[in-house]
């Protein structure tokens, strides 16, 4: 059962579904200041991911909430991000009327259920979006602040010396790979 959250102090009423090319996205009709709460997310907590879920923790995925943010597209240079302390979507910078509101899917998904070719138009577009684990260190560092606690732990918190592994090795990661689709 989805817990319905009060959206009265958010920008949800300013959001509208619009077209970007041959698909839909979420656009704002009002100016949204940096840091403002755009939507309070809601949804069931699931033990395993699905096409629409957002990974919160190791075995914790937030399912579809039935609100407009379910339709938010990915951008490699997103203007919004998820704040995990209160499960809200907030503006990363000022968003102007008519702009599409996007989040970065790689900030929550280590391994996307649906890989896709990105057309966000950013100078730093990933090309093919596959998930956080496939980002280069530089790409991951650029979204470090918006990574889910789960991914922050995985990539940025040093494990204790007696745990055997060190996931924060500056020498680079084996799965870094060439970004062959980079444009
Ligand atoms: Zn992109």
Backbone and ligand atoms as CSV (ligand in chain L), in Angstrom:
chain,resi,resn,atom,element,x,y,z
A,1,UNK,N,N,0.845,-1.203,0.000
A,1,UNK,CA,C,0.000,0.000,0.000
A,1,UNK,C,C,0.877,1.248,0.000
A,2,UNK,N,N,0.704,2.101,-0.994
A,2,UNK,CA,C,1.501,3.317,-1.097
A,2,UNK,C,C,1.064,4.322,-0.037
A,3,UNK,N,N,2.025,4.817,0.714
A,3,UNK,CA,C,1.729,5.861,1.677
A,3,UNK,C,C,1.666,7.198,0.944
A,4,UNK,N,N,0.525,7.832,0.974
A,4,UNK,CA,C,0.344,9.098,0.261
A,4,UNK,C,C,0.931,10.231,1.102
A,5,UNK,N,N,1.771,11.031,0.473
A,5,UNK,CA,C,2.407,12.132,1.205
A,5,UNK,C,C,1.777,13.476,0.807
A,6,UNK,N,N,1.714,14.346,1.769
A,6,UNK,CA,C,1.187,15.695,1.543
A,6,UNK,C,C,2.156,16.467,0.642
A,7,UNK,N,N,1.657,16.973,-0.479
A,7,UNK,CA,C,2.524,17.654,-1.452
A,7,UNK,C,C,2.324,19.172,-1.414
A,8,UNK,N,N,1.700,19.684,-0.356
A,8,UNK,CA,C,1.296,21.097,-0.369
A,8,UNK,C,C,2.477,22.066,-0.423
A,9,UNK,N,N,3.617,21.695,0.091
A,9,UNK,CA,C,4.755,22.625,0.043
A,9,UNK,C,C,5.797,22.187,-0.990
A,10,UNK,N,N,5.318,21.658,-2.098
A,10,UNK,CA,C,6.217,21.234,-3.169
A,10,UNK,C,C,5.824,21.936,-4.477
A,11,UNK,N,N,6.561,21.619,-5.534
A,11,UNK,CA,C,6.276,22.207,-6.847
A,11,UNK,C,C,5.505,21.239,-7.751
A,12,UNK,N,N,4.909,20.223,-7.159
A,12,UNK,CA,C,4.276,19.197,-7.990
A,12,UNK,C,C,3.176,19.782,-8.886
A,13,UNK,N,N,2.486,20.818,-8.404
A,13,UNK,CA,C,1.412,21.421,-9.209
A,13,UNK,C,C,1.962,22.182,-10.414
A,14,UNK,N,N,3.244,22.474,-10.402
A,14,UNK,CA,C,3.872,23.216,-11.509
A,14,UNK,C,C,4.434,22.284,-12.568
A,15,UNK,N,N,4.311,20.989,-12.324
A,15,UNK,CA,C,4.875,20.026,-13.276
A,15,UNK,C,C,3.811,19.573,-14.258
A,16,UNK,N,N,4.252,19.324,-15.472
A,16,UNK,CA,C,3.322,18.883,-16.501
A,16,UNK,C,C,4.037,17.900,-17.426
A,17,UNK,N,N,3.274,16.985,-17.984
A,17,UNK,CA,C,3.851,16.034,-18.940
A,17,UNK,C,C,3.937,16.717,-20.302
A,18,UNK,N,N,5.102,16.653,-20.904
A,18,UNK,CA,C,5.285,17.256,-22.220
A,18,UNK,C,C,6.065,16.313,-23.113
A,19,UNK,N,N,6.246,16.734,-24.344
A,19,UNK,CA,C,6.948,15.883,-25.310
A,19,UNK,C,C,8.376,16.367,-25.501
A,20,UNK,N,N,9.287,15.434,-25.516
A,20,UNK,CA,C,10.652,15.728,-25.931
A,20,UNK,C,C,10.993,14.725,-27.019
A,21,UNK,N,N,11.003,15.210,-28.243
A,21,UNK,CA,C,11.201,14.299,-29.360
A,21,UNK,C,C,10.042,13.329,-29.422
A,22,UNK,N,N,10.334,12.057,-29.468
A,22,UNK,CA,C,9.276,11.059,-29.619
A,22,UNK,C,C,8.863,10.439,-28.297
A,23,UNK,N,N,9.243,11.074,-27.207
A,23,UNK,CA,C,8.820,10.514,-25.924
A,23,UNK,C,C,8.364,11.624,-25.001
A,24,UNK,N,N,7.880,11.233,-23.856
A,24,UNK,CA,C,7.361,12.217,-22.918
A,24,UNK,C,C,8.352,12.460,-21.791
A,25,UNK,N,N,8.169,13.586,-21.150
A,25,UNK,CA,C,8.992,13.917,-20.003
A,25,UNK,C,C,8.213,14.845,-19.094
A,26,UNK,N,N,8.837,15.203,-17.980
A,26,UNK,CA,C,8.195,16.076,-17.004
A,26,UNK,C,C,8.807,17.473,-17.132
A,27,UNK,N,N,7.948,18.449,-17.342
A,27,UNK,CA,C,8.397,19.826,-17.520
A,27,UNK,C,C,7.802,20.706,-16.432
A,28,UNK,N,N,8.474,21.823,-16.165
A,28,UNK,CA,C,7.918,22.756,-15.177
A,28,UNK,C,C,7.363,23.993,-15.886
A,29,UNK,N,N,6.268,24.496,-15.368
A,29,UNK,CA,C,5.685,25.715,-15.925
A,29,UNK,C,C,6.062,26.916,-15.053
A,30,UNK,N,N,6.762,26.661,-13.966
A,30,UNK,CA,C,7.162,27.742,-13.059
A,30,UNK,C,C,8.662,27.669,-12.813
A,31,UNK,N,N,9.189,28.734,-12.289
A,31,UNK,CA,C,10.591,28.765,-11.920
A,31,UNK,C,C,10.759,28.036,-10.576
A,32,UNK,N,N,11.755,27.190,-10.490
A,32,UNK,CA,C,11.993,26.445,-9.250
A,32,UNK,C,C,13.381,26.812,-8.738
A,33,UNK,N,N,13.440,27.319,-7.527
A,33,UNK,CA,C,14.714,27.747,-6.971
A,33,UNK,C,C,15.574,26.552,-6.567
A,34,UNK,N,N,16.878,26.764,-6.620
A,34,UNK,CA,C,17.833,25.742,-6.207
A,34,UNK,C,C,17.515,25.271,-4.788
A,35,UNK,N,N,17.478,23.979,-4.606
A,35,UNK,CA,C,17.257,23.398,-3.286
A,35,UNK,C,C,15.803,23.156,-2.948
A,36,UNK,N,N,14.886,23.715,-3.733
A,36,UNK,CA,C,13.462,23.568,-3.437
A,36,UNK,C,C,13.006,22.123,-3.617
A,37,UNK,N,N,12.040,21.723,-2.799
A,37,UNK,CA,C,11.460,20.387,-2.926
A,37,UNK,C,C,10.472,20.401,-4.092
A,38,UNK,N,N,10.737,19.579,-5.091
A,38,UNK,CA,C,9.867,19.527,-6.271
A,38,UNK,C,C,8.725,18.541,-6.032
A,39,UNK,N,N,9.070,17.371,-5.532
A,39,UNK,CA,C,8.080,16.327,-5.245
A,39,UNK,C,C,8.537,15.566,-4.007
A,40,UNK,N,N,7.583,15.178,-3.175
A,40,UNK,CA,C,7.890,14.208,-2.129
A,40,UNK,C,C,7.577,12.837,-2.707
A,41,UNK,N,N,8.588,12.008,-2.778
A,41,UNK,CA,C,8.402,10.701,-3.415
A,41,UNK,C,C,7.554,9.797,-2.529
A,42,UNK,N,N,6.844,8.907,-3.177
A,42,UNK,CA,C,6.080,7.909,-2.437
A,42,UNK,C,C,6.087,6.620,-3.243
A,43,UNK,N,N,5.839,5.535,-2.583
A,43,UNK,CA,C,5.835,4.249,-3.266
A,43,UNK,C,C,6.061,3.130,-2.276
A,44,UNK,N,N,5.838,1.925,-2.744
A,44,UNK,CA,C,6.061,0.771,-1.884
A,44,UNK,C,C,7.535,0.444,-1.850
A,45,UNK,N,N,7.999,-0.056,-0.715
A,45,UNK,CA,C,9.373,-0.534,-0.636
A,45,UNK,C,C,9.394,-1.992,-1.071
A,46,UNK,N,N,10.247,-2.275,-2.039
A,46,UNK,CA,C,10.327,-3.615,-2.620
A,46,UNK,C,C,11.680,-4.238,-2.297
A,47,UNK,N,N,11.703,-5.552,-2.255
A,47,UNK,CA,C,12.958,-6.256,-1.958
A,47,UNK,C,C,13.828,-6.399,-3.199
A,48,UNK,N,N,13.211,-6.360,-4.361
A,48,UNK,CA,C,13.994,-6.469,-5.593
A,48,UNK,C,C,13.533,-5.400,-6.586
A,49,UNK,N,N,14.438,-5.028,-7.495
A,49,UNK,CA,C,14.130,-3.905,-8.393
A,49,UNK,C,C,13.169,-4.277,-9.510
A,50,UNK,N,N,12.504,-3.282,-10.059
A,50,UNK,CA,C,11.779,-3.457,-11.312
A,50,UNK,C,C,12.104,-2.271,-12.213
A,51,UNK,N,N,11.457,-2.224,-13.336
A,51,UNK,CA,C,11.762,-1.212,-14.352
A,51,UNK,C,C,11.627,0.217,-13.825
A,52,UNK,N,N,10.755,0.423,-12.867
A,52,UNK,CA,C,10.458,1.773,-12.403
A,52,UNK,C,C,11.026,2.079,-11.023
A,53,UNK,N,N,11.605,1.087,-10.382
A,53,UNK,CA,C,12.010,1.289,-9.000
A,53,UNK,C,C,13.306,2.081,-8.889
A,54,UNK,N,N,13.506,2.603,-7.708
A,54,UNK,CA,C,14.711,3.362,-7.383
A,54,UNK,C,C,15.366,2.680,-6.201
A,55,UNK,N,N,16.663,2.389,-6.348
A,55,UNK,CA,C,17.317,1.656,-5.265
A,55,UNK,C,C,17.677,2.583,-4.114
A,56,UNK,N,N,17.181,2.210,-2.935
A,56,UNK,CA,C,17.417,2.992,-1.729
A,56,UNK,C,C,18.539,2.361,-0.915
A,57,UNK,N,N,18.502,1.049,-0.840
A,57,UNK,CA,C,19.528,0.337,-0.088
A,57,UNK,C,C,19.720,-1.051,-0.702
A,58,UNK,N,N,20.562,-1.870,-0.070
A,58,UNK,CA,C,20.942,-3.147,-0.664
A,58,UNK,C,C,19.727,-3.947,-1.156
A,59,UNK,N,N,18.756,-4.147,-0.301
A,59,UNK,CA,C,17.559,-4.896,-0.700
A,59,UNK,C,C,16.308,-4.060,-0.501
A,60,UNK,N,N,16.419,-2.794,-0.855
A,60,UNK,CA,C,15.332,-1.846,-0.633
A,60,UNK,C,C,15.172,-0.997,-1.889
A,61,UNK,N,N,14.040,-1.149,-2.547
A,61,UNK,CA,C,13.778,-0.406,-3.771
A,61,UNK,C,C,12.428,0.276,-3.637
A,62,UNK,N,N,12.399,1.549,-4.017
A,62,UNK,CA,C,11.149,2.295,-3.957
A,62,UNK,C,C,10.418,2.123,-5.278
A,63,UNK,N,N,9.220,1.553,-5.202
A,63,UNK,CA,C,8.441,1.295,-6.409
A,63,UNK,C,C,7.718,2.543,-6.887
A,64,UNK,N,N,6.999,2.381,-7.976
A,64,UNK,CA,C,6.211,3.469,-8.558
A,64,UNK,C,C,5.290,4.086,-7.519
A,65,UNK,N,N,5.252,5.418,-7.484
A,65,UNK,CA,C,4.420,6.078,-6.484
A,65,UNK,C,C,3.103,6.567,-7.009
A,66,UNK,N,N,2.933,6.533,-8.345
A,66,UNK,CA,C,1.686,6.985,-8.944
A,66,UNK,C,C,1.643,8.492,-9.145
A,67,UNK,N,N,2.754,9.167,-8.864
A,67,UNK,CA,C,2.806,10.617,-9.073
A,67,UNK,C,C,3.584,10.916,-10.357
A,68,UNK,N,N,3.610,12.181,-10.729
A,68,UNK,CA,C,4.215,12.594,-11.990
A,68,UNK,C,C,5.717,12.283,-12.038
A,69,UNK,N,N,6.360,12.207,-10.887
A,69,UNK,CA,C,7.811,11.942,-10.906
A,69,UNK,C,C,8.128,10.539,-11.427
A,70,UNK,N,N,7.132,9.664,-11.477
A,70,UNK,CA,C,7.342,8.350,-12.101
A,70,UNK,C,C,7.784,8.508,-13.558
A,71,UNK,N,N,7.420,9.635,-14.167
A,71,UNK,CA,C,7.679,9.859,-15.595
A,71,UNK,C,C,8.963,10.645,-15.857
A,72,UNK,N,N,9.695,10.969,-14.798
A,72,UNK,CA,C,10.898,11.787,-14.983
A,72,UNK,C,C,11.972,11.043,-15.745
A,73,UNK,N,N,12.527,11.719,-16.756
A,73,UNK,CA,C,13.595,11.135,-17.554
A,73,UNK,C,C,14.953,11.321,-16.885
A,74,UNK,N,N,15.901,10.579,-17.421
A,74,UNK,CA,C,17.296,10.706,-16.995
A,74,UNK,C,C,17.971,11.818,-17.782
A,75,UNK,N,N,18.894,12.510,-17.144
A,75,UNK,CA,C,19.841,13.357,-17.865
A,75,UNK,C,C,21.209,13.142,-17.234
A,76,UNK,N,N,22.249,13.155,-18.060
A,76,UNK,CA,C,23.616,13.017,-17.545
A,76,UNK,C,C,24.065,14.317,-16.882
A,77,UNK,N,N,23.290,15.381,-17.086
A,77,UNK,CA,C,23.543,16.656,-16.425
A,77,UNK,C,C,22.220,17.117,-15.830
A,78,UNK,N,N,21.719,16.344,-14.889
A,78,UNK,CA,C,20.363,16.540,-14.363
A,78,UNK,C,C,20.234,17.843,-13.582
A,79,UNK,N,N,19.040,18.441,-13.650
A,79,UNK,CA,C,18.789,19.667,-12.889
A,79,UNK,C,C,18.088,19.380,-11.560
A,80,UNK,N,N,17.780,18.105,-11.314
A,80,UNK,CA,C,17.156,17.719,-10.052
A,80,UNK,C,C,17.829,16.465,-9.525
A,81,UNK,N,N,17.654,16.218,-8.245
A,81,UNK,CA,C,18.256,15.031,-7.643
A,81,UNK,C,C,17.382,14.538,-6.498
A,82,UNK,N,N,17.611,13.298,-6.132
A,82,UNK,CA,C,16.873,12.740,-4.999
A,82,UNK,C,C,17.628,13.038,-3.716
A,83,UNK,N,N,16.900,13.552,-2.730
A,83,UNK,CA,C,17.460,13.732,-1.394
A,83,UNK,C,C,17.001,12.520,-0.572
A,84,UNK,N,N,17.947,11.706,-0.170
A,84,UNK,CA,C,17.579,10.418,0.428
A,84,UNK,C,C,17.179,10.511,1.887
A,85,UNK,N,N,17.564,11.596,2.547
A,85,UNK,CA,C,17.219,11.709,3.967
A,85,UNK,C,C,15.705,11.828,4.152
A,86,UNK,N,N,15.021,12.455,3.185
A,86,UNK,CA,C,13.572,12.587,3.321
A,86,UNK,C,C,12.814,12.123,2.068
A,87,UNK,N,N,13.520,11.433,1.167
A,87,UNK,CA,C,12.930,10.930,-0.080
A,87,UNK,C,C,12.135,12.012,-0.825
A,88,UNK,N,N,12.841,13.084,-1.119
A,88,UNK,CA,C,12.253,14.142,-1.933
A,88,UNK,C,C,13.103,14.310,-3.189
A,89,UNK,N,N,12.507,14.900,-4.208
A,89,UNK,CA,C,13.265,15.307,-5.384
A,89,UNK,C,C,13.429,16.808,-5.290
A,90,UNK,N,N,14.669,17.253,-5.324
A,90,UNK,CA,C,14.966,18.679,-5.146
A,90,UNK,C,C,15.695,19.249,-6.355
A,91,UNK,N,N,15.592,20.544,-6.525
A,91,UNK,CA,C,16.281,21.220,-7.626
A,91,UNK,C,C,17.767,21.347,-7.304
A,92,UNK,N,N,18.607,20.915,-8.220
A,92,UNK,CA,C,20.055,21.047,-8.039
A,92,UNK,C,C,20.518,22.458,-8.338
A,93,UNK,N,N,19.749,23.119,-9.172
A,93,UNK,CA,C,20.021,24.511,-9.540
A,93,UNK,C,C,18.680,25.142,-9.873
A,94,UNK,N,N,18.680,26.435,-10.170
A,94,UNK,CA,C,17.411,27.039,-10.549
A,94,UNK,C,C,16.932,26.407,-11.857
A,95,UNK,N,N,15.658,26.083,-11.896
A,95,UNK,CA,C,15.063,25.489,-13.096
A,95,UNK,C,C,14.055,26.501,-13.638
A,96,UNK,N,N,14.162,26.797,-14.911
A,96,UNK,CA,C,13.323,27.856,-15.483
A,96,UNK,C,C,12.070,27.268,-16.145
A,97,UNK,N,N,11.015,28.063,-16.247
A,97,UNK,CA,C,9.770,27.580,-16.854
A,97,UNK,C,C,10.020,27.003,-18.253
A,98,UNK,N,N,9.400,25.884,-18.518
A,98,UNK,CA,C,9.551,25.242,-19.820
A,98,UNK,C,C,10.667,24.208,-19.856
A,99,UNK,N,N,11.513,24.190,-18.829
A,99,UNK,CA,C,12.611,23.219,-18.796
A,99,UNK,C,C,12.105,21.836,-18.411
A,100,UNK,N,N,12.728,20.828,-18.980
A,100,UNK,CA,C,12.419,19.476,-18.536
A,100,UNK,C,C,13.143,19.209,-17.214
A,101,UNK,N,N,12.442,18.603,-16.286
A,101,UNK,CA,C,13.033,18.254,-14.991
A,101,UNK,C,C,13.535,16.820,-15.074
A,102,UNK,N,N,14.825,16.635,-14.856
A,102,UNK,CA,C,15.434,15.307,-14.988
A,102,UNK,C,C,16.255,14.971,-13.760
A,103,UNK,N,N,16.374,13.681,-13.516
A,103,UNK,CA,C,17.284,13.197,-12.486
A,103,UNK,C,C,18.301,12.286,-13.174
A,104,UNK,N,N,19.379,11.986,-12.475
A,104,UNK,CA,C,20.399,11.102,-13.034
A,104,UNK,C,C,20.156,9.676,-12.532
A,105,UNK,N,N,19.750,8.790,-13.416
A,105,UNK,CA,C,19.414,7.422,-12.997
A,105,UNK,C,C,20.626,6.704,-12.393
A,106,UNK,N,N,21.817,7.098,-12.811
A,106,UNK,CA,C,23.017,6.419,-12.307
A,106,UNK,C,C,23.317,6.775,-10.853
A,107,UNK,N,N,22.610,7.770,-10.311
A,107,UNK,CA,C,22.806,8.113,-8.906
A,107,UNK,C,C,22.103,7.126,-7.992
A,108,UNK,N,N,21.184,6.338,-8.554
A,108,UNK,CA,C,20.483,5.359,-7.723
A,108,UNK,C,C,20.675,3.930,-8.208
A,109,UNK,N,N,20.872,3.749,-9.512
A,109,UNK,CA,C,20.930,2.380,-10.035
A,109,UNK,C,C,22.368,2.013,-10.396
A,110,UNK,N,N,22.858,0.952,-9.779
A,110,UNK,CA,C,24.206,0.475,-10.069
A,110,UNK,C,C,24.225,-0.266,-11.395
A,111,UNK,N,N,23.110,-0.900,-11.680
A,111,UNK,CA,C,22.990,-1.745,-12.858
A,111,UNK,C,C,21.555,-1.596,-13.362
A,112,UNK,N,N,21.353,-0.780,-14.363
A,112,UNK,CA,C,19.983,-0.464,-14.792
A,112,UNK,C,C,19.261,-1.673,-15.380
A,113,UNK,N,N,17.989,-1.817,-15.022
A,113,UNK,CA,C,17.178,-2.905,-15.570
A,113,UNK,C,C,17.022,-2.717,-17.079
A,114,UNK,N,N,16.875,-1.469,-17.510
A,114,UNK,CA,C,16.733,-1.164,-18.938
A,114,UNK,C,C,17.825,-0.210,-19.390
A,115,UNK,N,N,18.797,-0.740,-20.113
A,115,UNK,CA,C,19.882,0.081,-20.651
A,115,UNK,C,C,19.322,0.896,-21.816
A,116,UNK,N,N,19.750,2.142,-21.954
A,116,UNK,CA,C,19.221,2.943,-23.063
A,116,UNK,C,C,20.271,3.915,-23.582
A,117,UNK,N,N,20.053,4.370,-24.815
A,117,UNK,CA,C,20.912,5.400,-25.398
A,117,UNK,C,C,20.376,6.756,-24.986
A,118,UNK,N,N,21.233,7.561,-24.392
A,118,UNK,CA,C,20.806,8.848,-23.859
A,118,UNK,C,C,20.842,9.930,-24.936
A,119,UNK,N,N,19.858,10.818,-24.883
A,119,UNK,CA,C,19.840,11.959,-25.805
A,119,UNK,C,C,19.688,13.260,-25.021
A,120,UNK,N,N,20.303,13.303,-23.824
A,120,UNK,CA,C,20.123,14.474,-22.954
A,120,UNK,C,C,20.773,15.727,-23.518
A,121,UNK,N,N,21.727,15.549,-24.425
A,121,UNK,CA,C,22.349,16.713,-25.052
A,121,UNK,C,C,23.467,17.337,-24.238
A,122,UNK,N,N,23.751,16.785,-23.071
A,122,UNK,CA,C,24.834,17.317,-22.246
A,122,UNK,C,C,26.186,17.096,-22.932
A,123,UNK,N,N,27.098,18.036,-22.710
A,123,UNK,CA,C,28.454,17.892,-23.247
A,123,UNK,C,C,29.138,16.670,-22.631
A,124,UNK,N,N,28.647,16.258,-21.470
A,124,UNK,CA,C,29.250,15.122,-20.776
A,124,UNK,C,C,28.330,13.898,-20.797
A,125,UNK,N,N,27.507,13.804,-21.821
A,125,UNK,CA,C,26.559,12.688,-21.915
A,125,UNK,C,C,27.301,11.353,-21.905
A,126,UNK,N,N,26.744,10.404,-21.148
A,126,UNK,CA,C,27.376,9.080,-21.046
A,126,UNK,C,C,27.248,8.282,-22.342
A,127,UNK,N,N,26.309,8.671,-23.198
A,127,UNK,CA,C,26.063,7.881,-24.408
A,127,UNK,C,C,25.071,6.782,-24.103
A,128,UNK,N,N,25.572,5.592,-23.792
A,128,UNK,CA,C,24.699,4.511,-23.351
A,128,UNK,C,C,24.654,4.543,-21.825
A,129,UNK,N,N,23.461,4.582,-21.281
A,129,UNK,CA,C,23.312,4.647,-19.825
A,129,UNK,C,C,23.061,3.234,-19.298
A,130,UNK,N,N,23.985,2.770,-18.479
A,130,UNK,CA,C,23.941,1.384,-18.019
A,130,UNK,C,C,23.885,1.261,-16.497
A,131,UNK,N,N,24.282,2.325,-15.797
A,131,UNK,CA,C,24.265,2.270,-14.343
A,131,UNK,C,C,25.567,2.760,-13.755
A,132,UNK,N,N,25.528,3.004,-12.461
A,132,UNK,CA,C,26.661,3.619,-11.768
A,132,UNK,C,C,27.959,2.821,-11.905
A,133,UNK,N,N,27.833,1.511,-11.893
A,133,UNK,CA,C,29.067,0.710,-11.883
A,133,UNK,C,C,29.837,0.818,-13.193
A,134,UNK,N,N,29.198,1.297,-14.238
A,134,UNK,CA,C,29.872,1.411,-15.537
A,134,UNK,C,C,30.410,2.816,-15.795
A,135,UNK,N,N,30.179,3.731,-14.869
A,135,UNK,CA,C,30.702,5.084,-15.047
A,135,UNK,C,C,32.207,5.091,-14.819
A,136,UNK,N,N,32.889,6.031,-15.463
A,136,UNK,CA,C,34.303,6.223,-15.169
A,136,UNK,C,C,34.392,6.880,-13.793
A,137,UNK,N,N,35.568,6.859,-13.219
A,137,UNK,CA,C,35.730,7.480,-11.909
A,137,UNK,C,C,35.359,8.964,-11.966
A,138,UNK,N,N,35.761,9.608,-13.058
A,138,UNK,CA,C,35.472,11.037,-13.211
A,138,UNK,C,C,33.959,11.274,-13.283
A,139,UNK,N,N,33.276,10.431,-14.039
A,139,UNK,CA,C,31.820,10.574,-14.157
A,139,UNK,C,C,31.148,10.342,-12.816
A,140,UNK,N,N,31.625,9.332,-12.095
A,140,UNK,CA,C,31.011,9.010,-10.803
A,140,UNK,C,C,31.294,10.120,-9.795
A,141,UNK,N,N,32.525,10.634,-9.824
A,141,UNK,CA,C,32.881,11.723,-8.905
A,141,UNK,C,C,31.983,12.936,-9.118
A,142,UNK,N,N,31.577,13.160,-10.364
A,142,UNK,CA,C,30.788,14.354,-10.653
A,142,UNK,C,C,29.378,14.258,-10.079
A,143,UNK,N,N,28.916,13.065,-9.739
A,143,UNK,CA,C,27.581,12.928,-9.126
A,143,UNK,C,C,27.684,12.347,-7.717
A,144,UNK,N,N,28.885,12.407,-7.157
A,144,UNK,CA,C,29.122,11.820,-5.834
A,144,UNK,C,C,28.112,12.307,-4.793
A,145,UNK,N,N,27.845,13.610,-4.808
A,145,UNK,CA,C,26.971,14.201,-3.795
A,145,UNK,C,C,25.520,13.751,-3.909
A,146,UNK,N,N,25.134,13.256,-5.064
A,146,UNK,CA,C,23.734,12.856,-5.217
A,146,UNK,C,C,23.551,11.336,-5.252
A,147,UNK,N,N,24.646,10.599,-5.072
A,147,UNK,CA,C,24.522,9.139,-5.059
A,147,UNK,C,C,23.686,8.681,-3.875
A,148,UNK,N,N,22.972,7.593,-4.053
A,148,UNK,CA,C,22.215,7.020,-2.943
A,148,UNK,C,C,23.195,6.579,-1.860
A,149,UNK,N,N,22.734,6.513,-0.622
A,149,UNK,CA,C,23.620,6.053,0.462
A,149,UNK,C,C,24.250,4.694,0.144
A,150,UNK,N,N,23.472,3.853,-0.513
A,150,UNK,CA,C,23.959,2.521,-0.891
A,150,UNK,C,C,25.166,2.636,-1.833
A,151,UNK,N,N,25.057,3.479,-2.854
A,151,UNK,CA,C,26.151,3.616,-3.826
A,151,UNK,C,C,27.322,4.406,-3.247
A,152,UNK,N,N,27.023,5.363,-2.397
A,152,UNK,CA,C,28.103,6.099,-1.723
A,152,UNK,C,C,28.947,5.139,-0.908
A,153,UNK,N,N,28.260,4.254,-0.195
A,153,UNK,CA,C,28.965,3.258,0.613
A,153,UNK,C,C,29.803,2.365,-0.271
A,154,UNK,N,N,29.219,1.953,-1.378
A,154,UNK,CA,C,29.903,1.007,-2.251
A,154,UNK,C,C,31.157,1.616,-2.869
A,155,UNK,N,N,31.090,2.866,-3.275
A,155,UNK,CA,C,32.199,3.445,-4.045
A,155,UNK,C,C,33.077,4.416,-3.273
A,156,UNK,N,N,32.595,4.944,-2.152
A,156,UNK,CA,C,33.362,6.001,-1.511
A,156,UNK,C,C,33.722,5.771,-0.052
A,157,UNK,N,N,33.130,4.809,0.586
A,157,UNK,CA,C,33.457,4.596,1.995
A,157,UNK,C,C,34.455,3.458,2.101
A,158,UNK,N,N,35.577,3.765,2.691
A,158,UNK,CA,C,36.589,2.727,2.862
A,158,UNK,C,C,36.086,1.701,3.864
A,159,UNK,N,N,36.255,0.437,3.491
A,159,UNK,CA,C,35.881,-0.608,4.442
A,159,UNK,C,C,36.953,-0.679,5.519
A,160,UNK,N,N,36.577,-1.198,6.673
A,160,UNK,CA,C,37.557,-1.284,7.756
A,160,UNK,C,C,38.652,-2.260,7.338
A,161,UNK,N,N,39.892,-2.026,7.812
A,161,UNK,CA,C,41.049,-2.797,7.360
A,161,UNK,C,C,40.884,-4.307,7.538
A,162,UNK,N,N,40.133,-4.727,8.562
A,162,UNK,CA,C,40.012,-6.166,8.794
A,162,UNK,C,C,38.845,-6.796,8.029
A,163,UNK,N,N,38.178,-6.008,7.177
A,163,UNK,CA,C,37.068,-6.591,6.430
A,163,UNK,C,C,37.554,-7.219,5.120
A,164,UNK,N,N,38.797,-6.943,4.777
A,164,UNK,CA,C,39.382,-7.647,3.644
A,164,UNK,C,C,39.334,-6.916,2.324
A,165,UNK,N,N,38.428,-6.014,2.137
A,165,UNK,CA,C,38.329,-5.362,0.833
A,165,UNK,C,C,38.465,-3.860,0.933
A,166,UNK,N,N,38.954,-3.265,-0.120
A,166,UNK,CA,C,39.043,-1.819,-0.173
A,166,UNK,C,C,38.414,-1.379,-1.479
A,167,UNK,N,N,37.219,-0.813,-1.387
A,167,UNK,CA,C,36.498,-0.454,-2.608
A,167,UNK,C,C,36.850,0.954,-3.083
A,168,UNK,N,N,37.687,1.644,-2.303
A,168,UNK,CA,C,37.964,3.038,-2.641
A,168,UNK,C,C,39.415,3.206,-3.072
A,169,UNK,N,N,39.836,2.378,-3.986
A,169,UNK,CA,C,41.220,2.371,-4.426
A,169,UNK,C,C,41.423,3.415,-5.518
A,170,UNK,N,N,42.337,4.335,-5.285
A,170,UNK,CA,C,42.543,5.412,-6.260
A,170,UNK,C,C,43.202,4.930,-7.545
A,171,UNK,N,N,43.633,3.704,-7.575
A,171,UNK,CA,C,44.278,3.193,-8.776
A,171,UNK,C,C,43.264,2.969,-9.909
A,172,UNK,N,N,41.991,3.051,-9.602
A,172,UNK,CA,C,40.988,2.836,-10.642
A,172,UNK,C,C,40.290,1.517,-10.430
A,173,UNK,N,N,39.251,1.286,-11.206
A,173,UNK,CA,C,38.449,0.096,-11.005
A,173,UNK,C,C,38.463,-0.795,-12.235
A,174,UNK,N,N,38.375,-2.085,-11.995
A,174,UNK,CA,C,38.429,-3.017,-13.113
A,174,UNK,C,C,37.303,-2.829,-14.116
A,175,UNK,N,N,36.130,-2.362,-13.627
A,175,UNK,CA,C,34.988,-2.265,-14.537
A,175,UNK,C,C,34.901,-0.905,-15.212
A,176,UNK,N,N,35.962,-0.106,-15.048
A,176,UNK,CA,C,35.901,1.254,-15.588
A,176,UNK,C,C,35.644,1.250,-17.095
A,177,UNK,N,N,36.466,0.550,-17.839
A,177,UNK,CA,C,36.192,0.339,-19.260
A,177,UNK,C,C,36.252,1.591,-20.115
A,178,UNK,N,N,36.284,1.393,-21.394
A,178,UNK,CA,C,36.269,2.515,-22.316
A,178,UNK,C,C,34.836,2.970,-22.532
A,179,UNK,N,N,34.637,4.244,-22.568
A,179,UNK,CA,C,33.313,4.760,-22.859
A,179,UNK,C,C,33.180,4.874,-24.378
A,180,UNK,N,N,33.023,3.754,-25.000
A,180,UNK,CA,C,33.063,3.677,-26.459
A,180,UNK,C,C,31.972,4.495,-27.121
A,181,UNK,N,N,30.869,4.678,-26.399
A,181,UNK,CA,C,29.739,5.384,-27.012
A,181,UNK,C,C,29.795,6.868,-26.737
A,182,UNK,N,N,30.869,7.303,-26.099
A,182,UNK,CA,C,30.982,8.720,-25.748
A,182,UNK,C,C,30.955,9.581,-27.000
A,183,UNK,N,N,30.254,10.676,-26.909
A,183,UNK,CA,C,30.157,11.549,-28.092
A,183,UNK,C,C,30.908,12.842,-27.884
L,1,ZN,ZN,ZN,23.053,11.866,-21.483
